[in-house]
Amino acid sequence: MLTRNKKLKDYGIPAEDIEKLNTMLKDFPAEYGYLLSSAALSACPKNTVIADMVIENILHRKSYRKISKERYIPMNPKDFYGYRRKTVAVLYERMRLLGVWEECEEYETD
């Protein structure tokens, strides 16, 4: 399946964790910025500025449209948000591997 068409569940993330992830991304904790940066660099195409734009999208809650008004984005919105989802999936996996995911209890949704 193309990256542009994948959703978080396609990366094997359980539905309850998707809700928790989405809540966490709305107010992303600064102490995990290094994990976000490395996830974006791994998930996005090499030798492009897409990783920086995805990080900006998540940390500063800037949409594709707002970023594109400031600078050129070398892909369409569907591809951009596909790489954003892939970045979030890589971030989730790294947080789980490092044991950080369990520490994020304040983002639990009921």
Kinemage of the C-alpha trace (Angstrom):
@kinemage 1
@onewidth
@group {chain A} dominant
@subgroup {mainchain}
@vectorlist {calphas} color= white
{ca met a 1} P 0.000 0.000 0.000
{ca leu a 2} L 1.246 3.478 -0.805
{ca thr a 3} L 2.328 5.694 2.102
{ca arg a 4} L -0.203 8.300 1.018
{ca asn a 5} L -3.068 5.823 1.527
{ca lys a 6} L -1.989 4.294 4.840
{ca lys a 7} L -3.753 5.150 8.058
{ca leu a 8} L -2.330 4.606 11.543
{ca lys a 9} L -4.194 1.302 11.905
{ca asp a 10} L -2.395 0.081 8.759
{ca tyr a 11} L 0.864 0.444 10.689
{ca gly a 12} L -0.478 -1.957 13.329
{ca ile a 13} L -1.358 0.617 15.976
{ca pro a 14} L -4.354 -0.444 18.132
{ca ala a 15} L -7.403 1.859 18.087
{ca glu a 16} L -7.078 2.804 21.771
{ca asp a 17} L -3.446 3.789 21.232
{ca ile a 18} L -4.404 5.863 18.170
{ca glu a 19} L -6.740 7.907 20.383
{ca lys a 20} L -3.982 8.341 22.974
{ca leu a 21} L -1.492 9.320 20.250
{ca asn a 22} L -3.855 11.897 18.768
{ca thr a 23} L -4.421 13.415 22.204
{ca met a 24} L -0.678 13.546 22.865
{ca leu a 25} L 0.037 15.147 19.473
{ca lys a 26} L -2.322 18.034 20.222
{ca asp a 27} L 0.047 19.146 22.988
{ca phe a 28} L 3.266 17.328 22.181
{ca pro a 29} L 5.602 17.074 25.213
{ca ala a 30} L 8.896 18.900 24.566
{ca glu a 31} L 10.915 16.209 26.373
{ca tyr a 32} L 10.157 13.800 23.522
{ca gly a 33} L 11.253 16.186 20.781
{ca tyr a 34} L 14.367 14.118 20.075
{ca leu a 35} L 12.165 11.066 19.403
{ca leu a 36} L 9.959 13.070 17.060
{ca ser a 37} L 12.960 14.394 15.137
{ca ser a 38} L 14.490 10.969 14.669
{ca ala a 39} L 11.110 9.474 13.688
{ca ala a 40} L 10.565 12.178 11.059
{ca leu a 41} L 14.056 11.706 9.639
{ca ser a 42} L 13.452 7.955 9.381
{ca ala a 43} L 9.944 8.190 7.920
{ca cys a 44} L 10.310 10.981 5.391
{ca pro a 45} L 12.115 10.903 2.040
{ca lys a 46} L 15.860 11.412 2.339
{ca asn a 47} L 17.539 14.641 1.231
{ca thr a 48} L 14.322 16.648 1.470
{ca val a 49} L 12.968 19.229 3.877
{ca ile a 50} L 9.788 17.223 4.432
{ca ala a 51} L 10.968 15.942 7.831
{ca asp a 52} L 11.378 19.525 9.089
{ca met a 53} L 7.942 20.441 7.796
{ca val a 54} L 6.313 17.411 9.429
{ca ile a 55} L 7.964 18.340 12.736
{ca glu a 56} L 6.710 21.910 12.332
{ca asn a 57} L 3.232 20.562 11.572
{ca ile a 58} L 3.197 18.513 14.772
{ca leu a 59} L 4.974 20.849 17.194
{ca his a 60} L 3.484 24.151 16.040
{ca arg a 61} L 0.184 22.743 14.775
{ca lys a 62} L 0.663 24.340 11.372
{ca ser a 63} L -1.350 22.883 8.535
{ca tyr a 64} L 0.053 22.004 5.126
{ca arg a 65} L -1.625 25.111 3.758
{ca lys a 66} L -0.041 27.461 6.322
{ca ile a 67} L 3.404 25.972 5.792
{ca ser a 68} L 3.002 26.182 1.993
{ca lys a 69} L 2.250 29.916 2.263
{ca glu a 70} L 5.613 30.399 3.982
{ca arg a 71} L 7.716 28.099 1.791
{ca tyr a 72} L 7.532 25.615 -1.017
{ca ile a 73} L 6.501 22.040 -0.153
{ca pro a 74} L 7.682 19.611 -2.844
{ca met a 75} L 4.620 17.318 -2.612
{ca asn a 76} L 0.853 17.497 -2.490
{ca pro a 77} L -1.162 17.500 0.771
{ca lys a 78} L -2.148 13.824 0.533
{ca asp a 79} L 1.504 12.748 0.356
{ca phe a 80} L 2.508 15.218 3.094
{ca tyr a 81} L -0.086 13.901 5.538
{ca gly a 82} L 0.839 10.342 4.570
{ca tyr a 83} L 4.414 11.027 5.687
{ca arg a 84} L 3.065 12.694 8.819
{ca arg a 85} L 1.141 9.515 9.675
{ca lys a 86} L 4.230 7.415 8.939
{ca thr a 87} L 6.263 9.676 11.256
{ca val a 88} L 3.664 9.230 14.003
{ca ala a 89} L 3.780 5.441 13.514
{ca val a 90} L 7.585 5.405 13.787
{ca leu a 91} L 7.361 7.675 16.851
{ca tyr a 92} L 4.867 5.282 18.462
{ca glu a 93} L 7.122 2.267 17.842
{ca arg a 94} L 10.184 4.031 19.247
{ca met a 95} L 8.292 5.202 22.320
{ca arg a 96} L 7.153 1.631 22.944
{ca leu a 97} L 10.653 0.207 22.423
{ca leu a 98} L 12.180 2.707 24.855
{ca gly a 99} L 9.426 2.204 27.454
{ca val a 100} L 8.312 5.832 27.162
{ca trp a 101} L 4.816 4.990 25.914
{ca glu a 102} L 3.750 3.608 29.278
{ca glu a 103} L 4.880 6.840 30.965
{ca cys a 104} L 2.363 8.863 28.941
{ca glu a 105} L -0.613 7.950 31.128
{ca glu a 106} L -1.958 11.516 31.298
{ca tyr a 107} L -2.963 11.172 27.650
{ca glu a 108} L -5.264 8.216 28.297
{ca thr a 109} L -8.766 8.692 26.904
{ca asp a 110} L -11.802 7.157 28.547
